[in-house]
Amino acid sequence: MIHYLQILSECHDEWVSIIRSFGGGIYSEDIVQETYLRIDKAGCKNKIVIDGEINRGFMWITLRNNYINFSKQKSKVT
Protein backbone atom coordinates (compact mmCIF):
# COMPACT_ATOMS: atom_id res chain seq x y z
CA MET A 1 0.00 0.00 0.00
CA ILE A 2 1.33 3.42 -0.97
CA HIS A 3 1.54 5.92 1.86
CA TYR A 4 -0.67 8.98 1.37
CA LEU A 5 2.26 11.39 1.78
CA GLN A 6 4.00 9.64 -1.10
CA ILE A 7 0.91 10.21 -3.25
CA LEU A 8 0.85 13.90 -2.25
CA SER A 9 4.55 14.36 -2.95
CA GLU A 10 4.06 13.25 -6.56
CA CYS A 11 2.35 16.64 -7.14
CA HIS A 12 4.85 18.60 -5.03
CA ASP A 13 5.74 21.05 -7.81
CA GLU A 14 2.06 21.81 -8.30
CA TRP A 15 1.63 22.57 -4.58
CA VAL A 16 4.66 24.88 -4.63
CA SER A 17 3.23 26.63 -7.69
CA ILE A 18 -0.09 27.18 -5.90
CA ILE A 19 1.65 28.74 -2.90
CA ARG A 20 3.69 30.96 -5.24
CA SER A 21 0.44 32.11 -6.85
CA PHE A 22 -0.75 33.16 -3.38
CA GLY A 23 2.41 35.23 -2.98
CA GLY A 24 4.54 32.82 -0.96
CA GLY A 25 7.72 33.71 -2.84
CA ILE A 26 10.86 32.15 -1.41
CA TYR A 27 8.86 30.59 1.43
CA SER A 28 6.69 28.46 -0.89
CA GLU A 29 8.69 25.28 -0.37
CA ASP A 30 8.61 25.70 3.42
CA ILE A 31 4.86 26.29 3.46
CA VAL A 32 4.24 23.13 1.42
CA GLN A 33 6.45 21.10 3.77
CA GLU A 34 4.56 22.55 6.73
CA THR A 35 1.31 21.55 5.04
CA TYR A 36 2.49 17.95 4.81
CA LEU A 37 3.28 18.01 8.52
CA ARG A 38 -0.07 19.52 9.44
CA ILE A 39 -1.95 16.93 7.37
CA ASP A 40 -0.02 14.15 9.09
CA LYS A 41 -0.47 15.66 12.55
CA ALA A 42 -4.19 16.36 12.07
CA GLY A 43 -4.82 12.81 10.90
CA CYS A 44 -6.97 13.84 7.94
CA LYS A 45 -5.39 11.36 5.56
CA ASN A 46 -8.84 9.91 4.83
CA LYS A 47 -9.97 13.29 3.49
CA ILE A 48 -6.88 14.15 1.46
CA VAL A 49 -6.46 10.87 -0.45
CA ILE A 50 -9.60 8.97 -1.41
CA ASP A 51 -9.18 5.62 -3.21
CA GLY A 52 -5.63 6.54 -4.23
CA GLU A 53 -6.71 9.89 -5.73
CA ILE A 54 -5.82 13.27 -4.27
CA ASN A 55 -8.74 15.40 -3.16
CA ARG A 56 -7.38 18.54 -4.83
CA GLY A 57 -10.06 20.83 -3.39
CA PHE A 58 -9.20 19.80 0.15
CA MET A 59 -5.49 20.16 -0.57
CA TRP A 60 -5.99 23.63 -2.08
CA ILE A 61 -7.90 24.78 1.01
CA THR A 62 -5.24 23.32 3.30
CA LEU A 63 -2.48 25.07 1.35
CA ARG A 64 -4.40 28.35 1.43
CA ASN A 65 -4.99 28.10 5.18
CA ASN A 66 -1.32 27.38 5.79
CA TYR A 67 -0.33 30.36 3.64
CA ILE A 68 -2.72 32.63 5.57
CA ASN A 69 -1.34 31.37 8.90
CA PHE A 70 2.19 31.94 7.64
CA SER A 71 1.35 35.47 6.52
CA LYS A 72 -0.18 36.30 9.91
CA GLN A 73 2.87 34.98 11.75
CA LYS A 74 5.25 36.80 9.43
CA SER A 75 3.45 40.13 9.96
CA LYS A 76 3.71 39.74 13.76
CA VAL A 77 7.50 39.50 13.68
CA THR A 78 9.18 42.88 14.16
C-alpha positions as CSV (number, residue, x, y, z in Angstrom):
1,M,0.0,0.0,0.0
2,I,1.3,3.4,-1.0
3,H,1.5,5.9,1.9
4,Y,-0.7,9.0,1.4
5,L,2.3,11.4,1.8
6,Q,4.0,9.6,-1.1
7,I,0.9,10.2,-3.3
8,L,0.9,13.9,-2.3
9,S,4.5,14.4,-2.9
10,E,4.1,13.3,-6.6
11,C,2.4,16.6,-7.1
12,H,4.8,18.6,-5.0
13,D,5.7,21.0,-7.8
14,E,2.1,21.8,-8.3
15,W,1.6,22.6,-4.6
16,V,4.7,24.9,-4.6
17,S,3.2,26.6,-7.7
18,I,-0.1,27.2,-5.9
19,I,1.7,28.7,-2.9
20,R,3.7,31.0,-5.2
21,S,0.4,32.1,-6.9
22,F,-0.7,33.2,-3.4
23,G,2.4,35.2,-3.0
24,G,4.5,32.8,-1.0
25,G,7.7,33.7,-2.8
26,I,10.9,32.2,-1.4
27,Y,8.9,30.6,1.4
28,S,6.7,28.5,-0.9
29,E,8.7,25.3,-0.4
30,D,8.6,25.7,3.4
31,I,4.9,26.3,3.5
32,V,4.2,23.1,1.4
33,Q,6.4,21.1,3.8
34,E,4.6,22.6,6.7
35,T,1.3,21.6,5.0
36,Y,2.5,17.9,4.8
37,L,3.3,18.0,8.5
38,R,-0.1,19.5,9.4
39,I,-1.9,16.9,7.4
40,D,0.0,14.1,9.1
41,K,-0.5,15.7,12.5
42,A,-4.2,16.4,12.1
43,G,-4.8,12.8,10.9
44,C,-7.0,13.8,7.9
45,K,-5.4,11.4,5.6
46,N,-8.8,9.9,4.8
47,K,-10.0,13.3,3.5
48,I,-6.9,14.2,1.5
49,V,-6.5,10.9,-0.5
50,I,-9.6,9.0,-1.4
51,D,-9.2,5.6,-3.2
52,G,-5.6,6.5,-4.2
53,E,-6.7,9.9,-5.7
54,I,-5.8,13.3,-4.3
55,N,-8.7,15.4,-3.2
56,R,-7.4,18.5,-4.8
57,G,-10.1,20.8,-3.4
58,F,-9.2,19.8,0.2
59,M,-5.5,20.2,-0.6
60,W,-6.0,23.6,-2.1
61,I,-7.9,24.8,1.0
62,T,-5.2,23.3,3.3
63,L,-2.5,25.1,1.4
64,R,-4.4,28.4,1.4
65,N,-5.0,28.1,5.2
66,N,-1.3,27.4,5.8
67,Y,-0.3,30.4,3.6
68,I,-2.7,32.6,5.6
69,N,-1.3,31.4,8.9
70,F,2.2,31.9,7.6
71,S,1.3,35.5,6.5
72,K,-0.2,36.3,9.9
73,Q,2.9,35.0,11.8
74,K,5.3,36.8,9.4
75,S,3.5,40.1,10.0
76,K,3.7,39.7,13.8
77,V,7.5,39.5,13.7
78,T,9.2,42.9,14.2
